[in-house]
Amino acid sequence: MKNVIDVLRDQYNATISQEDDWGFFSVLASYINYILETPTLRKITDEIMGKKQKEYDKLAKLEEKSLQELKQAENKLLKIVEKNNISHTSLTPDWSSIPNPPRMNTLETLKAFEEGHISISGFKSNNLEKFLFDIAASILKQGYQSELKDFLVLNEEYGLYYSKADGKISINSNTRGNFIFSNTLKLRREQSEFIEKTEKFELWGAFNALLKFQKAFLEKSQNKSLDYICQKYGEGVRNHQEGHDAVDIAFFAQDLGEITESKGGRLVDYRSRHHLKKDDFKNYASMVNAYLIKELAKPESKKEENNKENYNVSFDEEKSILTIQNKPIKIRKFSNQYYLLKAIFQDEENDWQFSELLEKIGEFEDYNWKKLYDVANAIKKNIAAETGIKDFFITTTQSIKINKRNP
């Protein structure tokens, strides 16, 4: 009887050897099903997708908090309007961030948006911020600057707020007003950008694409409509990122329909699709297959080592608190240690090259790897004093990685 590795390898080879597109995608669906139905493989892929879920959960929390802060800002702005008897029609600027339907002013459009009568693509927080900007800019234009002191900031702070994750400033000021309505929104944008970038080369991104295809293939094989698919997988999504995954499934199903057509009792190939590309999915399958075989081939002693309980570690950027095994360690905010931890916790599983970190901590132009190494050692000493953990970081002259393994 063949073992799991042999069957997996056979399934994979059968997939990539298919020359026509329909043959490839139909056998790919069987390959994915084998992975999902085999407990030892499913356990590995669950661990892979756990990393994706962690990033998505973080994004959802940041989006939720951003919306709470934006709603508080909205209530303050509406009180300013009411207090000063500002005309609602005057709150619709000549140049609007959000297109208003005919015969509706900005406040009416905002209400319709919040009640779900108007749908606007993108993150809800991004769109709500645009509404607030139009309202605040209109209030400012009418001379109520002092009323807006909670939201107006100087050019330097505004530039930092809209800077990229690498610290590069893209916007210095806004002629209609330097408004900031939610500090968390910057973190949410950085997290969504991080997910968008990492899913292109992380293993979880490859397997996520395979899972979305597998769902599309299942629905299409049952002749489900695109409306049904969108509704099924769009139900319960928490934000635009999760909604985008649901749309991908619908697009994949649409492309499957375009490459299949009943003709003489067989399915033929079409090439007008835009999302379901054979070469891309060959690469996804190759990445996942190689990793699965590598994991299955590990000696039991190595697997046991890998399954050791990890330290529970997190870093709260806002409070500047590093937490290890539920013990908080205060880090001075905006210090060298703060910026190094902030960069490392963008992907706490990563083995960071110091050159990568230097790019992310761009504020410190005089930094070099030796200074980062010294900062890391200072953090290690602080952690050792607080928790007794002496090897929190694994460092070399070129890299640094969080050591989460319990001794």
C-alpha positions, 0 to 999 in steps of 0.5 A: 500500500502506498504511503501518503507521500507517494499518493500525494506525489502521484496526485501532484504529477498527474495534475501538472502533466495535464496539457489542456486547461480543463484537464489541469483544473479538474485534476487539480480539484481532485488533488486539493480534495485529497489533501483536505480528506487526508488527516495528516495533510489536513493538519499541516494545511490547517497550520498554514491557514492559521497564519492567514487567519491570524492576519485576517483577525488582526485586520478585522479588529483594527477595522472595527476599532477604526469604525468606532473612532470614526463614528465618534468623530462623526457625532462630534462633527454633527454636533458642530453642525447643529450647534452653529445652525450650519445648512446641510446643503452647504456641507456638500463641497464642489469637489466631493470625495464621495459621489452624491446621488442626484438631489442628495446632500452629503449628510443624506448620502452618509445616512443612506450609506450607514443604513446600507441603502448605498453600497460603495466598494472598499473598506467601510472605514475608508469610505466613512473617512471620506464622508467626514472629510467632506463635512469637516472641510465644508465646516472649515471653509465656513470659518469654524476652525476653532470648532475643529481643533480635535481633528486638525493637525500640523503638516508634520503629523499629517505627513506621518499619518499618511506615510507608508509602512516603510516610513516614506511620506507621500502627502505633506498637507491638504489644502482643504484641511489636515484632518485626522479622525482615527489614529487606528485607521493608519494601522488598519491600512498598514495591515491591509497593505501587509496582507496584500503584499505577503499573500503573494509570496507566503505559503498561506497565500498559495494554499488560500488560492487553491482553496478558493478555486476548490470552492469555485469548482465545487459550486460550478460542478453543481451548476450554481449561479454566480449570484448564488456563489456571491451570496453564499461566500459573501455572507458574514464577511467582516470587511473588504478583504474578506469580501474580496476573497468571496468575489475571487471565488465567483470570478474563478467560477465564472472563468470555469464556465468560460473554459467549459462547454458541452460539445459532443459529450466532452468539455472544451477549452476557452481562453477568454478568462482573466482570473483562473490562470493555469501557470499561476495555479501550477506555481501554487500547487508546486509551493504547497506540494513541496512544503507538504512533502518536506513536513511529512518527511521530517523525523518524528523527533523533529516534529516533536520539537516543532510541536513544542508549545510556543511562548504567547507573544504580542506587541501593542504599538499604541500602548508600547507594551510587549507581552510574553506569557501574559506578562506585560513589559513596558517599552518607551514609546518611539524609542529605538527598542520600540521601532525595532519591535514594531518592525519585527512584529509586522511578521513575528514568525519571520527570520528578519534580515537586518537589511530588511529592518533597516529599510523599515526603520527609515527614520534612522538614517545613521543606523547600521546592522551593529546598532540594530544588533545592540538594540536587540541585545538591550531588549533581550536583557530587559526581557531576561530581567522581567521574565527569566527568558534569556534567549527571546531573540535568535540573532546572527550578524545578519538576521534576527528572529523571535524564539518562541519555543519553550525550553 
